Amino acid sequence: MEKKFLQTSIKDSLFTGLIALALFGPIVGLRTVAKNEVLEVHPKWFIVLIIVVVCAVGRFLTNLYVYNRDQKTGIQSSIGKSISNFLDTKGYQIALTAIIFSVIFPFLPFTDRYLMDIAIMMLTYIMLGWGLNIVIGLAGLLDLGYVAFYAVGAYSYALFAIHFGWSFWICLPIAGIFAAMFGVLLGFPVLRLRGDYLAIVTLAFGEMIRILLLNWYQLTKGPDGLTGIPRPSFFGLPFKSFPDEGEQTFHTFFGIEYDPMQRIIFLYYLILVLALITNLFTIKIRRLPIGRAWEALREDEIACKSLGVNPRNTKLTAFAIGAMFGGFAGSFFATRQAFISPESFTFIESAIIVAIVVLGGMGSQTGVVLATVFLIGLIEVFRDFESYRMIAFGGAMVLIMIFRPRGILATRKPTITLEKSSS
Amino acid sequence: MLSISNVETFYGNIQALRGVNVKVNSGEIVSLIGSNGAGKSTLLMTISGVNKAATGEIKFDEKNIESLPPHDIVNLGISQVPEGRRIFSRLSVEDNLRLGASSNDKGKNFDNDVKDVYDLFPVLKDRLSQRGGTLSGGEQQMLAIGRALMAKPKMLLLDEPSLGIAPKLVNQIFVAIKNINKEKKVTIFLVEQNAKKALELADRGYVLVNGNVTLEGTGQDLLKNKDIQAAYLEGGGKK
């Protein structure tokens, strides 16, 4: 039994190496270099060899320690299992710790400008993840074009703020409403679609919005982007080092020294509050009839119909509310950057947000946080390694899929599990 | 109360119902029996509006309902227990029950309404916080019936409540159906492959073959009918 198992795993890992060779051979191995105005191929077979060996050995090890149902050697029995147990049972404690940590984070001794920027970026992704979780995790509608609503929010915020000079707190709800309207706009044509078809249409919708922003030059300044988006003020008190004559600013009002960190810290708390509102809203709405209807729709549409749930309204509200939070996050993005262009709203953003939701464990709020910290954090840690950080990103995804196939925090427990056989 | 006349329903090009005529009077239990693929479930789905009738008329309390969307039909007082129960398996039993009430009062009188369901199926009360999918088949069927009752229907459509359930529980469920009819005054339209049980319970019955109603009569008459005994009671009907 044991010998046969070893044989099949070796065969399997050799096959994996072969696939890796076929894939990475041309992609990594054949490098074209422009030399003397001709293109030369510089083969890099050593790197290919390393990759192939890593893949084959990795496959062998996962076969031996992860997919092996034998309790004694399976990694699930030791460290893996205790981590899994910890994640399964301590979700609430993790969430509470995370909230306390994020509230005191700006005042911790090691916190600097760089860490604050990363934290703000992570919180933005967390908020987007929570917003998309309404659509994907609760209502079960796979939306690959979520970045469209982020863009609509950012642009409507920027345009209203620039042209009408309205403050952040007025433009924020307007941006949310605009994004929600676009959510309904997307929702109507896709009411009858499900699964892959829905995913394709939403993906196209995301691209349409980006291309629209790129080409509607009169309104959006196309690829040049919108500049000079007003910075947020602390309830009317701007963050400025040199106030105009007679102007009250944040630091003069409170009688403290000007420090550029004040604005950063304010932005940090702003996105923290916005994100927590998104979270609180989702937690509350799950207990309301509409939230329950979303989850029921995810489970079984026909049963929903026969119970008198109106699937059209249910889907549209899911799209609209999910989009609204995307729009809020977009406004924050615009005011933080002070500059937006269609560049920031490409498909890869949608893909990252979907990855965060799925890898976090669809429907799990804390899972979104963990996945964001893990994925975005990894990208940041590997920032110095240039393009290798994408490998880290991919590797992180593979690791989650191997060890937590239902997401880091799976709320969807399987209803039936296979007992491990004793033989 | 419910009158179905000349209803035809298609799935694409395939005709599932070929001019069905059925009448259900207020307070009755009416059973519809037939073999696999006869169109029984299609008929229920057509009544509840999930599938649309291509031609024909469905009247409920003198009101035409064949073109209404399903949620309006539920609001008029027809609730359906779909085939295979269709419990929301990852939601709690309580959420399942609350979803049943989503048409009637948005859950305002939930605590009051749910008492009737507990009276019928006490086991559900102990399982409130459990996920629907962790219940046994029989308990799921009870939950499906309870969920449909939460909408306070005048008429209950039941699609194969005995499907895949232990015989002991089947009896319990049929007793409950009788109770729902006699005590709660809910009209019952029951679709079953288990012809014997269904006809014993029914005031009247219909036999559906290939999308056509071929026989109708009181439950007792149909039970004594030689053709039915041969086709449904001695062979496949015993399962």
Contacts between the chains, C-beta under 8 A, distances in Angstrom:
chain1	res1	chain2	res2	distance
A	289	B	98	7.2
A	289	B	102	5.4
A	289	B	106	5.4
A	289	B	107	5.8
A	292	B	91	7.3
A	292	B	95	5.5
A	292	B	98	6.0
A	292	B	99	5.8
A	292	B	102	7.4
A	293	B	99	6.9
A	293	B	102	6.2
A	295	B	88	7.2
A	295	B	90	7.5
A	295	B	91	5.8
A	295	B	95	7.4
A	296	B	88	5.1
A	296	B	91	6.6
A	296	B	95	7.7
A	296	B	99	5.1
A	299	B	88	4.2
A	299	B	89	6.7
A	299	B	90	6.1
A	299	B	91	6.6
A	300	B	86	5.2
A	300	B	88	6.2
A	302	B	50	6.1
A	302	B	82	6.5
A	302	B	86	6.5
A	303	B	82	6.0
A	303	B	86	3.7
A	303	B	87	7.7
A	303	B	88	6.8
A	304	B	99	7.7
A	305	B	48	7.7
A	305	B	49	7.7
A	305	B	50	5.1
A	305	B	70	4.2
A	305	B	71	7.2
A	306	B	48	5.4
A	306	B	50	6.1
A	306	B	70	6.3
A	306	B	74	7.5
A	306	B	79	7.7
A	306	B	80	4.2
A	306	B	82	5.2
A	306	B	86	7.6
A	306	B	148	8.0
A	307	B	74	6.7
A	307	B	79	7.6
A	307	B	99	5.7
A	307	B	100	5.6
A	307	B	102	6.4
A	307	B	103	7.0
A	307	B	147	6.8
A	307	B	148	7.3
A	307	B	151	7.0
A	308	B	70	7.0
A	308	B	71	4.5
A	308	B	73	7.9
A	308	B	74	3.1
A	308	B	75	6.3
A	308	B	79	7.8
A	308	B	102	6.0
A	308	B	103	3.0
A	308	B	104	7.8
A	308	B	151	6.0
A	309	B	71	6.5
A	309	B	99	6.8
A	309	B	102	5.5
A	309	B	103	7.6
A	310	B	69	7.4
A	310	B	71	4.5
A	412	B	90	5.7
A	413	B	90	7.9
A	413	B	131	7.5
A	415	B	89	5.4
A	415	B	90	7.4
A	415	B	131	6.9
A	415	B	133	3.4
A	415	B	134	6.3
A	416	B	133	7.9
